[in-house]
Amino acid sequence: MSGVAWRCRAIGAALFMLVLLLDQGSKYWILHVLDLPERVSVPVLPVFSLTMVWNRAITFGMLGGLAGMGRIVFTVAALAVVLGLTVWLARTTRPWVAGGLGAVMGGAIGNVIDRLHYGAVVDFIHLHAFGHSFYVFNLADASIDCGVAILLFDGLIERRGLAGAGQER
């Protein structure tokens, strides 16, 4: 294994663990220290509250009609995605890609842990401004979004580089 590949795997593994630990630590604090399920919502800033939501669906409440089957379907799907991303991580030699993959995998596993432990994902970050309320999410969701954004950006840059290289010939 080359030094670059090993370094990329280490970056991915480190981001995976960091996201997973921060996500699960924040959820523990929300549930067991702040006791947000009892308090329901705690204003923090004029545009930010901690608001308890048990998310039994996926992003933006999609596929919430699956009822009890959702827990199984979403868990299996997330684990399959993480398995595929693990293969991608093992093959990449791009540090940014490795970091993005680690962030997505850490977030996905964080939400899987919630589904298995609570039957739903613990969401609590609530942004709102000027009468608009945005979806309530958690650190795992934010990490998944950031990781996907990194992967998309890297793909666009890579594609541009390949297109540019082809034109120079």
C-alpha positions in Angstrom: 0.0 0.0 0.0 1.4 3.4 -1.0 1.9 6.2 1.6 -0.7 8.3 -0.1 -3.4 5.6 0.1 -2.6 4.9 3.7 -2.8 8.6 4.5 -6.1 8.9 2.8 -7.5 5.9 4.7 -6.2 7.5 7.9 -8.0 10.8 7.1 -11.2 9.0 6.3 -11.1 6.9 9.4 -10.3 10.0 11.6 -13.2 12.0 10.1 -15.5 8.9 10.5 -14.6 8.6 14.2 -14.7 12.4 14.9 -18.1 12.8 13.3 -19.5 9.7 15.1 -18.2 10.8 18.5 -19.4 14.4 18.1 -22.8 13.2 16.9 -23.4 10.6 19.6 -22.0 12.9 22.3 -24.2 15.7 21.3 -27.3 13.4 21.2 -26.4 12.1 24.7 -26.2 15.6 26.0 -29.5 16.6 24.3 -31.3 13.6 25.7 -29.8 13.0 29.1 -28.2 16.3 30.3 -30.4 19.0 28.8 -33.4 16.6 28.8 -34.8 18.2 25.6 -37.6 15.6 25.2 -39.1 17.0 28.4 -38.4 20.7 27.5 -39.3 20.3 23.8 -37.6 23.5 22.6 -34.9 25.8 24.1 -34.2 29.2 22.4 -30.5 29.8 22.1 -30.2 32.7 19.6 -32.9 34.6 17.7 -32.3 32.4 14.7 -31.3 29.1 16.5 -33.2 26.9 18.9 -32.7 23.4 20.3 -35.9 21.6 19.4 -36.6 17.9 20.0 -37.8 15.9 17.0 -37.9 12.1 16.7 -37.3 11.6 13.0 -38.7 8.2 11.8 -38.3 9.1 8.2 -35.3 10.1 6.1 -34.0 13.6 5.1 -36.8 16.2 5.1 -39.3 13.6 6.4 -39.3 11.7 3.1 -40.6 8.1 3.2 -42.2 8.6 6.6 -45.1 6.5 5.6 -43.2 3.2 5.9 -44.1 3.1 9.6 -42.2 0.3 11.5 -40.6 -1.0 8.3 -38.8 2.3 7.9 -36.5 1.5 10.8 -35.3 -1.7 9.1 -35.3 -0.4 5.5 -33.4 2.8 6.4 -30.9 0.9 8.5 -30.1 -1.7 5.8 -29.9 1.0 3.1 -27.5 3.1 5.2 -25.3 0.2 6.0 -25.2 -0.8 2.3 -24.2 2.8 1.4 -21.5 2.8 4.1 -20.1 -0.5 2.8 -19.9 1.0 -0.7 -18.3 4.1 0.6 -15.8 2.0 2.6 -14.7 0.4 -0.7 -14.4 3.8 -2.3 -12.3 5.0 0.7 -10.0 2.0 0.4 -9.3 2.9 -3.3 -9.0 6.7 -3.2 -5.7 8.6 -3.3 -7.4 12.0 -2.9 -7.3 13.4 0.7 -10.4 15.6 0.2 -12.4 12.6 -1.1 -11.3 10.5 1.9 -12.4 13.3 4.3 -15.8 13.6 2.6 -16.3 9.9 2.7 -15.4 9.7 6.3 -17.8 12.5 7.2 -20.7 10.8 5.3 -19.9 7.4 6.8 -19.7 8.8 10.4 -23.0 10.6 10.0 -24.7 7.6 8.5 -23.6 5.3 11.2 -24.5 7.9 13.9 -28.1 7.9 12.5 -28.1 4.1 12.3 -27.2 3.9 15.9 -30.2 6.2 16.8 -32.6 4.0 14.7 -31.4 0.8 16.4 -31.4 2.3 19.9 -34.4 4.6 19.9 -36.4 3.6 16.8 -35.9 7.1 15.3 -33.2 9.6 14.7 -32.6 12.3 17.3 -32.8 15.7 15.6 -32.5 18.9 17.5 -30.7 21.7 15.6 -33.5 24.2 14.5 -32.6 27.2 12.4 -35.3 29.9 11.8 -35.4 33.5 10.7 -37.9 36.1 9.5 -40.9 33.8 10.0 -39.3 30.9 8.2 -38.5 27.6 9.9 -36.0 25.3 8.4 -35.8 21.5 8.9 -34.6 20.3 12.3 -31.5 18.2 11.9 -28.5 16.9 13.8 -24.7 16.8 13.5 -24.8 13.6 11.6 -27.1 15.1 9.0 -24.8 18.2 8.7 -21.7 16.0 8.3 -23.4 13.9 5.6 -24.4 17.1 3.7 -20.9 18.6 4.0 -19.3 15.3 3.0 -21.5 15.0 -0.1 -20.8 18.6 -1.0 -17.0 17.9 -0.8 -17.5 14.8 -3.0 -19.6 16.7 -5.6 -17.1 19.6 -5.6 -14.2 17.2 -6.0 -16.0 15.4 -8.9 -16.6 18.7 -10.7 -13.0 19.8 -10.3 -11.8 16.4 -11.4 -14.1 16.4 -14.4 -12.9 19.9 -15.4 -9.3 18.8 -15.1 -10.0 15.8 -17.3 -11.9 17.9 -19.8 -9.1 20.5 -19.8 -6.4 17.8 -20.2 -8.3 16.3 -23.2 -8.4 19.7 -24.9 -4.7 20.2 -24.6 -3.8 17.2 -26.7 
